[in-house]
Amino acid sequence: MPTIRPSADLRNKYNEISNFCHDHTEPVFITKNGQGDLAVMSIETYEALIGKADLYQKIEDGIQDREINEPIIMDKVFKELRQKHAL
């Protein structure tokens, strides 16, 4: 069940909302005039969400690349990565 709070709570009960966001890995939905307006979450939850989206995009890019190009041998990939990141 989503947590929904009125916009006045951002001003009047900020610490309560902040604590909830840090204790739970889900957003708090803020309403304005009875309509959905914002989603508030902790920085940690936001970074995890963005990390997942980035990973999903990379997987999708890899799938599309695989459909277009010839497969690459993993030994070659690891060798190139080691050379690229060698100091």
C-alpha positions, -999 to 999 in steps of 0.1 A, spaced: 0 0 0 16 33 -10 22 60 16 3 92 6 6 125 24 -7 160 18 18 187 7 13 205 41 31 176 57 63 184 39 64 217 59 48 205 91 61 170 94 93 169 74 112 149 99 85 122 101 85 119 63 123 119 61 125 91 88 100 71 69 119 74 36 151 63 53 135 34 71 117 21 41 129 16 5 97 32 -10 86 67 -19 61 88 -1 36 103 -25 27 139 -19 -7 153 -29 -15 189 -38 -52 199 -37 -61 161 -35 -41 152 -66 -8 134 -69 20 159 -72 54 145 -60 72 113 -50 97 117 -22 124 91 -14 158 89 3 190 95 -17 199 58 -11 166 46 -26 169 70 -55 205 59 -63 194 22 -62 166 30 -85 188 48 -110 214 20 -107 188 -6 -117 176 16 -146 212 20 -158 218 -18 -155 186 -26 -174 196 -1 -202 230 -18 -205 214 -52 -207 191 -39 -234 220 -23 -253 239 -56 -251 209 -76 -264 205 -52 -293 242 -52 -300 242 -90 -300 214 -90 -325 233 -67 -348 269 -78 -345 289 -110 -344 294 -125 -310 326 -116 -291 347 -143 -274 348 -136 -236 386 -142 -234 391 -113 -259 367 -91 -239 386 -97 -206 419 -92 -223 408 -58 -237 394 -48 -203 426 -56 -185 446 -36 -211 422 -7 -209 423 -5 -171 460 -13 -165 479 15 -149 
